[in-house]
Amino acid sequence: MPALRLKSLFVIAAVTLAMPALTACDSYKDDVAAVQAAESVVPGKSNDAVVREIAGARGSVDWKGGKAERYNNDSIVLVTADIERVGQSGAKHQIALEFVNNRETRKVAFEQAYIDGKPQTLLGGALSLFLLQLD
């Protein structure tokens, strides 16, 4: 009988310890949805549509949210669209588009673009993305 009780206590402890980790994964779900629906990059086109266009038919997209380390404000969340783009030649490129979502003001803004790990200016990034379309 004591072994059964010890086993149930172990299961309860494991579930209790795992719950914060599981709920933390979903804590940015609303922020990701807000950024996807917003029109921060191209007026009249959602950020999700722009990201999927960049990824192309052979690419993939992974959205994730997290604490914005650059800002000393818990209301500002960094949402990143990690894009793997596969060109016609088979070359793979990693593109990351960063957005910030302000939970207080409910505003979404484009923050930064990275192409193959290198930060891009808005104009330089647009030109680089255009050149990737030719790949």
LOKE-506383 format. One record per atom (N, C-alpha, C, O, CB): x, y, z; residue in one letter. Coordinates in steps of 0.1 Angstrom, whole numbers, plus 2048, in hexadecimal, padded with zeros to 3 digits. Glycine has a CB too. Example, Ala and Ser with C-alpha at 12.3 -4.5 7.8 and 13.67 -1.06 7.14 Angstrom:
8847C784Ea 87B7D384Ea 8847DF84Ea 88E7DF855a 8717D385Aa 8807EA847s 8897F5847s 88180084Fs 88680B850s 88D7FA839s 
END
This chain:
8087F4800m 800800800m 80980D800m 8058167F9m 7F780080Cm 81380E808p 81C81A808p 82281C7FAp 8248287F6p 826819813p 8258127F3a 82B8137E6a 82181A7DCa 8258227D4a 8308067E0a 8158167DDl 80A81C7D5l 80882B7D8l 8068337CFl 7FD8147D6l 80982E7E5r 80783C7E9r 8138447E4r 8118507E0r 80683D7F8r 81F83F7E5l 82B8467E1l 82A8487D2l 82E8537CDl 83883E7E4l 82583E7CAk 8248407BCk 81A84B7B8k 81C8537AFk 81F8327B5k 80E84B7C0s 8058567BDs 80A8637C0s 80786D7BAs 7F88537C4s 8128647CBl 8188717CFl 8228767C4l 8238817C1l 81F8707DCl 82986C7BFf 83386F7B4f 82B8747A8f 83087E7A2f 83B8637B0f 82086E7A4v 819873798v 81388179Bv 814889792v 80D869795v 80E8837A6i 8088917AAi 81489B7A9i 8128A67A4i 8028907B8i 81F8987AFa 82B8A17AEa 82F8A47A0a 8328AF79Da 83689C7B7a 83089A798a 83489B78Aa 82A8A4782a 82E8AD77Ba 83588E783a 81D8A2784v 8138AA77Dv 8148B9782v 8138C277Av 8058A5780v 8168BB78Ft 8168C8795t 8228D0790t 8228DB78Dt 8178C77A4t 82E8C978El 83A8CF789l 8398D277Al 83E8DC775l 8468C778Cl 8328CA773a 8318CB764a 8268D6760a 8288DC755a 82D8BE75Ea 81D8D9768m 8128E2765m 8178F0761m 8138F5757m 8088E3770m 8208F6769p 825904765p 82C904758p 82A90D750p 82E909770p 8338F9755a 83A8F8748a 8308F773Ca 8328FD732a 8448ED748a 8268EF73El 81C8ED734l 8148FA731l 8118FD726l 8138E2737l 81090173Ct 80890D73At 810918735t 80B92172Ft 801911747t 81D918738a 826923733a 827923724a 82992D71Da 834922739a 82691771Ec 82691570Fc 81B91D709c 81C9226FEc 82690770Bc 80F91D70Fd 804923709d 80293270Ed 7F9939709d 7F791C70Dd 80B937716s 80994471Bs 80A94F711s 80695A713s 813947727s 81194C705y 8139566FBy 80A9536EFy 80B9596E4y 8219566F6y 8019496F0k 7F89456E5k 7F09516E0k 7EE9536D4k 7EF93A6E9k 7EA9596E9d 7E29656E5d 7EB96F6DEd 7E69766D5d 7DB96A6F1d 7F79716E3d 80097B6DDd 8039776CEd 80497F6C5d 80D97C6E5d 80696A6CCv 8099656BFv 7FD9676B6v 7FF96B6AAv 80D9566BFv 7F19646BBa 7E59666B2a 7E39756AFa 7DF9786A4a 7D99606BAa 7E697E6B8a 7E498C6B6a 7EE9916ABa 7EA9986A2a 7E69946C3a 7FA98C6ACv 8059906A2v 80198A694v 80299168Av 81398B6A6v 7FD97E694q 7F9978687q 7EE97F680q 7EE981674q 7F5969689q 7E4984688a 7D898B682a 7DB99A67Ea 7D599F676a 7CD98B68Ca 7E59A0685a 7E99AE682a 7EF9B0675a 7F39A666Ea 7F29B368Da 7EE9BC670e 7F49C0663e 8009CA665e 7FE9D6663e 7E99C765Ae 80B9C466As 8169CD66Es 8209CF662s 8289D9662s 81D9C7679s 8219C6659v 82B9C764Ev 8269CC641v 82B9D663Cv 8319B964Cv 81A9C763Dv 8149CB630v 8069CF633v 7FE9C7638v 8159C0626v 8029DC631p 7F49E0634p 7EA9D762Cp 7EC9D5620p 7F29EF630p 7E09D3632g 7D69CB62Bg 7D99BC62Bg 7D19B4625g 7D49D061Eg 7E49B8631k 7E89AA630k 7EC9A663Ek 7F59AC644k 7F39A7626k 7E799B644s 7EA997652s 7F9993652s 7FF98E648s 7E198C656s 7FF99465En 80D98F65Fn 80E98165Cn 81897C656n 81299266En 804979660d 80496A65Dd 80596864Ed 80C95F649d 7F8963663d 7FD96F646a 7FD96E637a 80A972631a 80F96B628a 7F2976631a 81097D637v 81E981632v 828976635v 83097362Cv 82298E638v 828971641v 832967644v 83095A63Cv 83A954637v 830963653v 82495663Ar 82294A631r 82694D623r 82B94361Cr 813946632r 82495961Ee 82995C611e 83895B610e 83D957606e 82496A60De 83F96061Ai 84D96061Ai 85295161Bi 85C94E614i 853967626i 84B949622a 84F93B623a 84E933616a 85692A613a 84793462Ea 84493760Fg 841930602g 83B923604g 83991E60Fg 84E92F5FAg 83991C5F8a 83390F5F9a 83B9045FFa 8368FB605a 82F90B5EBa 8489055FEr 8518FB604r 8568FE612r 85E8F6618r 85D8F85FAr 85390A617g 85890E624g 85090B62Fg 84590562Eg 85B91D623g 85490E63Bs 84D90C647s 84E918651s 85791F650s 8528FF64Es 844919659v 843924663v 84191F671v 839916673v 83892E65Fv 84892567Ad 846921688d 84592F690d 84E936691d 85291968Ed 839931696w 83793D69Ew 83993A6ADw 83692F6B2w 82894269Cw 8409436B4k 8429426C2k 84294F6C9k 8469596C3k 84F93A6C5k 83E94F6D5g 83E95B6DDg 84795A6E9g 84A94F6EEg 83095F6E2g 84B9656EFg 8549656FAg 856973700g 85097D6FBg 86195F6F7g 85D97470Bk 85F980712k 868989709k 872984703k 86697E720k 865996707a 86D99F6FFa 8789A4708a 8769AD710a 8649AB6F9a 88499E707e 88F9A2710e 8949B070Ee 8999B7717e 89B99970De 8929B6702r 8969C46FFr 88E9CE707r 8939DA708r 8959C66F0r 8829CB70By 87A9D4712y 8789D0721y 8779C4724y 86C9D570By 8789DA729n 8769D7738n 8679D973Bn 8649E1743n 87F9E1740n 85F9D1734n 8519D2735n 84A9C4733n 84C9BF728n 84B9DD72Cn 8449BF73Dd 83E9B173Bd 8329B1732d 82D9A772Ed 83A9AC749d 82D9BD72Es 8219BE725s 8259BD717s 81D9BB70Es 81A9CB728s 8329BE714i 8379BD706i 83D9AF704i 8469AB70Bi 8429C8703i 8379A86FAv 83B99B6F7v 84199A6E9v 83C9A16DFv 82E9916F7v 84C9936E8l 8529916DBl 84D9846D4l 84D9796DAl 86298F6DDl 8489866C8v 84297A6C0v 84B9796B4v 84D9836ADv 83397D6BDv 85096D6B2t 85996A6A6t 85396069Dt 84D9566A1t 8669666ABt 854963690a 85095A685a 85D955680a 86495C679a 84796167Aa 860948683d 86C94167Dd 86893A670d 85F932670d 872937687d 86E93F666i 86A93A658i 876932653i 882937653i 86694664Fi 87492664Ee 87E91F646e 87991F637e 86F91A634e 88091064Be 88192662Fr 87D928621r 88691F619r 89291F61Ar 87E93661Cr 880917610v 88790E607v 8869145F9v 87B9145F4v 8838FF608v 8919185F3g 89091E5E6g 88E9145DBg 88F9085DEg 89D9265E3g 88C9185CFq 88B90F5C4q 8979075C1q 8968FB5BCq 8879175B7q 8A390C5C5s 8AF9055C3s 8B18FB5CEs 8BB8F35CEs 8BB90E5C2s 8A98FB5D9g 8AA8F25E4g 8B28F85F0g 8B38F25FAg 8B18E55E0g 8B79045EEa 8BE90B5F8a 8B490F604a 8A9914601a 8C59185F3a 8B890D610k 8B091061Ck 8B591D622k 8C1920623k 8B0905626k 8AB925626h 8AE93262Ch 8A5933639h 89A92F639h 8AB93E623h 8AB938643q 8A493B650q 8A194A651q 8AA952650q 8AD93665Cq 89494C653i 89095A654i 88895B661i 87F953664i 88795E647i 88B966668a 883968675a 87E976674a 885980672a 88C966682a 871977676l 86A984677l 866986686l 85E97E68Bl 85E98666Dl 86A99168Ce 86799369Ae 85C99F69Be 85E9A9694e 8739976A2e 85299D6A3f 8489A66A6f 8479A86B5f 84A99F6BCf 83A9A269Ff 8429B46B9v 83F9B66C7v 8309B86C8v 82A9BF6C0v 8479C26CDv 82A9B26D2n 81C9B46D6n 81B9BB6E3n 8209B56EDn 8149A66D5n 8159C66E4n 8139CD6F1n 8069C96F6n 7FB9CD6F0n 8159DD6EFn 8069C2701r 7F99BD706r 7F09C870Cr 7E49C770Cr 7FC9B3711r 7F79D3711e 7EF9DE716e 7E89E670Be 7DC9E970De 7F89E771Ee 7EF9EA701t 7E99F26F7t 7E39EA6EBt 7DC9F06E3t 7F49FB6F1t 7E69DD6EBr 7E19D46E1r 7E69D86D3r 7DF9D76C9r 7D19D46E0r 7F29DD6D3k 7F99E16C6k 8039D76C3k 80A9D26CBk 7FF9F06C7k 8059D46B6v 80F9CB6B1v 8189D36A7v 8139DB69Fv 8099BF6A9v 8259D16A9a 82F9D86A0a 8399CE69Ba 83D9C56A2a 8359E46A7a 83E9D068Ff 8499C9689f 8569CE690f 8589DA692f 84A9CA67Af 85E9C4694e 86A9C869Ce 8779C6694e 87E9D0692e 86B9BF6A9e 87A9BA68Fq 8869B7688q 8859AB67Fq 87D9A2682q 8929B5693q 88D9AB675a 88E99F66Ca 89C99A66Ca 8A69A266Da 8899A365Da 89D98D66By 8AA98666Ay 8A997D65Ey 89F97565Dy 8AE97E677y 8B397D656i 8B497464Ai 8C196C64Ci 8CC97264Ci 8B397B63Di 8C095F64Dd 8CC956650d 8D495B65Bd 8E095B65Bd 8D4955643d 8CD960666g 8D4964672g 8D9972672g 8DE97767Dg 8DF95B675g 8D8979667k 8DD987667k 8D2991668k 8C8990660k 8E5989659k 8D399B671p 8C89A5672p 8C79AD665p 8D19B065Fp 8CB9AE67Ep 8BB9B1662q 8B89B9656q 8B19C6659q 8A99C6662q 8B09B064Cq 8B49D0651t 8AC9DC652t 89F9D964At 89E9CF643t 8B49E864Ct 8959E264Cl 8899E0645l 88A9DF636l 8859D662Fl 87F9EB648l 8929E9630l 8949E9622l 89D9DE61Dl 89A9D7613l 89A9F661Dl 8A89DC624g 8B19D1621g 8AB9C3622g 8AD9BA61Ag 8BE9D162Ag 8A39C162Cg 89C9B562Eg 8929B2623g 8919A761Eg 8949B463Bg 88B9BD61Fa 8819BB614a 8899B7607a 8849AE5FFa 8799C8611a 8949BD604l 89C9BA5F8l 8A19AC5F9l 8A19A55EFl 8A79C45F7l 8A69A8605s 8AB99A606s 8A0990604s 8A29865FEs 8B1999614s 89499360Al 88998A608l 8859895F9l 88297E5F4l 87D98E610l 8869945F2f 8839945E4f 88D98B5DDf 88A9835D4f 8839A25DEf 89A98C5E0l 8A49845DAl 8A29755DDl 8A696D5D5l 8B29895DEl 89D9725E9l 89B9645ECl 89095E5E3l 8909525E0l 8979635FBl 8879675DFq 87C9635D6q 88295E5C9q 87C9555C2q 87296E5D4q 88D9645C5l 8939605B8l 89B9535B9l 89F94E5AFl 89C96B5B3l 89E94F5C5d 8A79435C8d 8A09375C3d 8A592C5C4d 8AA9425D6d 
END
